[in-house]
Amino acid sequence: MIAVTGANGFVGAAVVAALARSGRAVRPLGRASGADMVAVGDIGPDTDWSQALQGVTCVIHCAARVHVMKETQADALAAFRSVNAAGTRRLAEEAAMAGVKRLVLVSSVKVNGEATLPGRPFRASDAPAPLDAYGQSKWEAEQALWAVCQSTGLQGVVVRPPLVYGPGVRANMARLMKLVASGLPLPLGGIRNRRSLVALDNLSDLLVCCANHPEAAGRSFLVSDGEDLSTPDLIRQMAQAMGRSARLVSVPVGLLRLGARLTGQQAEVARLVDSLQVDLTPTRDTLGWAPPVSVLEGLQKMVKGGIR
């Protein structure tokens, strides 16, 4: 039996579906009860997981306080730490006590940092360099998992995805999809960056692999589609998935950054113009894994599924 936390969320629901397709027994865990959903309440340092983990051999931990562009909490780091770090420690401790063999943690590439230099993709073995509260809390969640694993028989696996896209996507990708669908000219044609992304189907497939593969235990993995794109290339493929033409105008990146500073949108523009690549080779070599879905296929599913 594999339990999935955050089973009604963007990633968690896809993992539950992937497990069901593979014929594995799955127990969806969510904040509230529902059809086939086991309620665990709010996640934090005091969550009671005991009933939810009975008979479970592996947990795929997708639940988290996710990164948001406009933070509302006065102390964002404390809020992230309570759910992502302290909540993960609590889950790992109770999983070990319940006899769970393995816990797969969905972390974030933000543990590595925010951007990469040409020819220098992120690797799981790199020194962590989180730059915001969310990334810091995910790094602390990883450390909490490894600490519990060292003192118990629990096997840990960490997966750090970059931007995840698919049906029901929100935030930055949803905004970009709306802009492409609008047919308005986009001043992004002059960007020459490289970005690693991961389709929801590819991420969920890797998480299921990590729940089962004997070589996954005790390791951290980066994941992507294996097809790094520039922002203009992403827009072209997104437009193709929509059955329309991309309307791109070349504006110097320096002007885009200047406009971002004047409007207070530096973070949003940085994600469009900076590079962020991950090295998928160790994941492929260690697990014998390859992304089952291409970028275009993933984008077509995203477009068909719409925006939440």
C-alpha positions in Angstrom: 0.0 0.0 0.0 1.4 3.4 -1.0 0.0 6.5 0.7 0.0 9.9 -1.2 -0.1 13.1 0.8 -1.7 16.1 -0.8 -3.7 13.7 -2.9 -6.2 16.3 -4.0 -3.5 18.7 -5.1 -2.0 19.4 -8.6 0.9 16.8 -8.2 -0.7 14.5 -5.7 -3.8 13.8 -7.8 -1.6 12.9 -10.8 0.5 10.5 -8.6 -2.6 8.8 -7.3 -3.8 8.3 -10.9 -0.4 7.0 -12.0 -0.4 4.5 -9.1 -3.9 3.3 -10.0 -2.9 2.8 -13.6 0.0 0.7 -12.5 -2.2 -1.5 -10.4 -0.7 -0.5 -7.1 -2.9 -0.2 -4.0 -3.0 3.5 -3.1 -4.3 5.5 -0.1 -5.0 9.1 -0.9 -4.4 11.5 2.0 -5.8 15.0 2.1 -6.7 17.7 4.5 -10.4 16.7 4.6 -12.2 13.5 3.9 -13.9 12.8 0.6 -14.5 10.1 -1.9 -11.7 7.6 -1.1 -9.8 10.4 0.6 -8.4 9.8 4.2 -8.4 13.1 6.2 -5.3 14.0 8.1 -6.1 17.7 8.7 -3.6 20.5 8.5 0.1 19.4 8.1 2.6 20.6 10.7 4.7 19.5 13.7 1.6 18.0 15.5 -0.2 16.2 12.7 -1.5 12.8 13.8 -0.6 10.4 10.9 -1.0 7.1 12.9 -4.3 6.0 11.5 -3.5 7.1 7.9 -0.3 5.1 7.9 -1.6 1.7 9.1 -0.6 -1.0 6.6 1.3 1.5 4.4 4.7 0.4 3.0 5.6 3.7 1.2 4.6 7.3 1.4 4.9 9.8 -1.5 4.9 13.2 0.2 3.4 15.7 -2.2 1.6 18.0 0.3 3.4 21.3 1.0 2.9 25.0 1.5 3.7 26.0 -2.0 5.6 29.0 -3.4 3.5 32.0 -4.1 4.3 35.2 -5.9 2.5 37.5 -3.5 3.0 36.4 0.1 0.4 37.3 2.7 2.1 36.0 5.8 4.0 38.5 7.9 6.6 35.8 8.6 6.7 33.7 5.4 9.7 31.6 6.5 8.0 30.5 9.7 4.8 29.6 7.8 6.8 27.6 5.2 8.9 25.9 7.9 5.9 24.8 9.9 4.3 22.9 7.0 7.3 21.9 4.9 10.1 21.3 7.4 8.4 20.5 10.7 5.6 18.8 8.9 7.9 16.5 7.0 9.9 15.6 10.1 6.7 14.7 11.9 5.5 12.5 8.9 8.9 10.8 8.7 9.0 10.1 12.4 5.5 8.6 12.4 6.1 6.7 9.2 9.2 5.1 10.8 7.2 4.2 13.9 4.4 2.7 11.7 6.8 0.4 9.9 6.7 2.3 6.6 9.7 1.2 4.5 10.2 4.3 2.3 9.3 8.0 2.1 9.6 9.8 -1.2 9.7 13.6 -0.7 8.7 16.0 -3.4 11.1 18.9 -2.8 12.0 21.7 -5.3 14.9 22.7 -7.6 14.7 26.0 -5.6 16.9 24.1 -3.1 19.7 24.4 -5.7 18.9 28.1 -6.5 17.1 30.3 -8.9 19.2 30.4 -12.1 22.1 28.6 -13.9 25.0 29.8 -16.0 25.5 28.5 -19.5 26.9 25.0 -19.5 26.4 24.7 -15.7 23.1 22.9 -15.1 22.1 22.1 -11.6 23.0 18.7 -10.1 21.6 17.0 -7.1 25.1 16.9 -5.7 25.6 20.7 -5.8 25.8 22.6 -2.6 22.3 23.9 -1.7 21.8 27.6 -2.3 18.1 28.4 -1.7 17.3 32.1 -2.1 13.8 32.4 -0.8 11.7 31.2 2.1 10.1 28.4 0.2 13.4 27.0 -1.1 14.9 27.3 2.4 12.0 25.4 3.9 12.3 22.6 1.3 16.0 22.3 2.0 15.2 22.0 5.7 12.5 19.4 4.9 15.2 17.3 3.1 17.5 17.6 6.1 14.7 16.6 8.4 14.0 13.5 6.3 17.6 12.4 6.2 18.0 12.9 10.0 15.0 10.6 10.7 16.4 8.0 8.2 19.8 8.0 10.0 18.2 7.2 13.3 15.6 4.7 12.0 15.2 2.1 9.3 13.2 4.4 7.1 14.4 4.8 3.5 14.3 8.3 2.1 14.2 9.5 -1.5 14.2 13.2 -2.5 13.0 14.5 -5.9 13.6 18.1 -6.8 11.4 19.2 -9.8 11.6 22.5 -11.7 8.5 24.2 -12.9 5.7 21.6 -13.2 3.0 22.0 -15.9 -0.1 20.1 -16.9 -3.9 20.1 -16.8 -5.1 22.5 -14.1 -1.8 24.4 -13.9 -1.7 27.6 -11.9 0.6 30.6 -11.3 3.2 31.6 -13.9 2.5 28.9 -16.5 -1.2 29.6 -16.3 -0.6 33.3 -16.9 1.7 32.6 -19.8 -0.9 30.3 -21.3 -3.6 33.0 -21.1 -1.3 35.5 -22.8 -0.5 33.1 -25.6 -4.2 32.3 -26.0 -5.1 36.0 -26.2 -3.2 36.4 -29.4 -1.5 39.6 -28.2 2.1 40.3 -29.4 4.6 39.2 -26.7 7.9 41.1 -26.3 9.8 37.9 -25.6 11.2 37.0 -29.0 14.8 38.1 -28.2 15.3 36.0 -25.1 18.1 33.3 -25.5 17.8 31.4 -22.3 17.4 27.7 -21.5 14.8 26.4 -19.1 14.2 22.8 -17.8 10.5 22.0 -17.2 8.7 18.9 -16.2 5.3 17.7 -17.4 3.0 16.4 -14.7 2.9 13.0 -16.3 6.7 12.8 -16.3 7.0 13.9 -12.6 4.4 11.4 -11.4 6.0 8.6 -13.4 9.4 9.3 -11.8 7.8 9.5 -8.3 6.2 6.0 -8.8 9.6 4.8 -10.0 11.2 6.1 -6.9 8.7 4.4 -4.7 9.7 1.0 -6.2 13.2 1.1 -7.4 15.9 -0.4 -5.1 18.5 2.0 -6.2 16.5 5.1 -5.3 16.8 4.7 -1.5 19.0 7.2 0.1 19.4 9.4 -3.0 18.3 12.8 -4.3 17.2 13.2 -7.9 16.6 16.1 -10.2 13.9 15.6 -12.9 12.9 17.3 -16.1 11.4 16.5 -19.6 14.9 16.2 -21.0 14.1 18.9 -23.5 15.3 22.3 -22.3 13.7 25.2 -24.1 14.1 29.0 -24.4 11.2 31.1 -23.5 10.4 31.9 -27.1 10.5 28.1 -28.0 8.2 27.4 -25.1 5.7 29.9 -26.4 5.9 28.5 -29.9 5.3 25.0 -28.7 2.4 26.2 -26.4 0.9 28.1 -29.4 1.3 24.9 -31.5 -0.5 22.9 -28.9 -3.4 25.5 -29.1 -3.5 25.3 -32.8 -2.5 28.9 -33.3 0.6 31.0 -34.3 2.9 32.5 -31.7 3.2 36.3 -31.9 6.6 37.2 -30.7 8.4 40.6 -30.8 12.1 40.9 -30.1 12.8 43.4 -27.3 16.3 43.6 -25.8 16.5 41.7 -22.5 18.0 44.8 -20.9 14.9 46.7 -21.6 12.7 43.9 -20.2 14.8 44.0 -17.0 14.5 47.8 -16.8 10.8 47.6 -17.2 10.6 45.0 -14.5 12.5 47.2 -12.0 10.2 50.1 -12.7 7.1 48.0 -12.2 8.3 45.9 -9.3 8.1 42.7 -11.4 11.8 41.6 -11.2 11.0 38.1 -10.1 8.4 37.5 -12.8 10.6 38.8 -15.6 13.7 36.9 -14.2 11.8 33.6 -14.7 11.2 34.5 -18.3 14.7 35.7 -19.2 17.1 33.7 -16.9 18.2 30.2 -17.5 17.5 27.3 -15.2 18.7 23.9 -16.4 19.0 20.6 -14.5 21.3 17.6 -15.4 19.0 14.6 -15.9 21.8 12.2 -16.6 22.3 10.8 -13.0 18.5 10.2 -12.7 18.5 8.4 -16.1 21.6 6.3 -15.2 20.7 5.4 -11.7 17.1 4.5 -12.2 17.1 3.5 -15.9 14.3 6.1 -16.3 13.3 8.2 -19.2 10.5 10.8 -19.5 7.5 9.0 -21.1 5.9 12.2 -22.4 7.5 14.9 -24.7 7.2 18.6 -24.1 4.7 19.0 -26.9 2.5 16.1 -25.6 2.7 17.6 -22.1 1.7 21.0 -23.4 -1.2 19.6 -25.4 -2.5 17.9 -22.3 -2.2 21.1 -20.4 -4.0 23.1 -23.0 -6.8 20.5 -23.2 -7.1 20.4 -19.4 -7.4 24.1 -19.0 -6.5 26.3 -16.0 -7.8 25.9 -12.5 
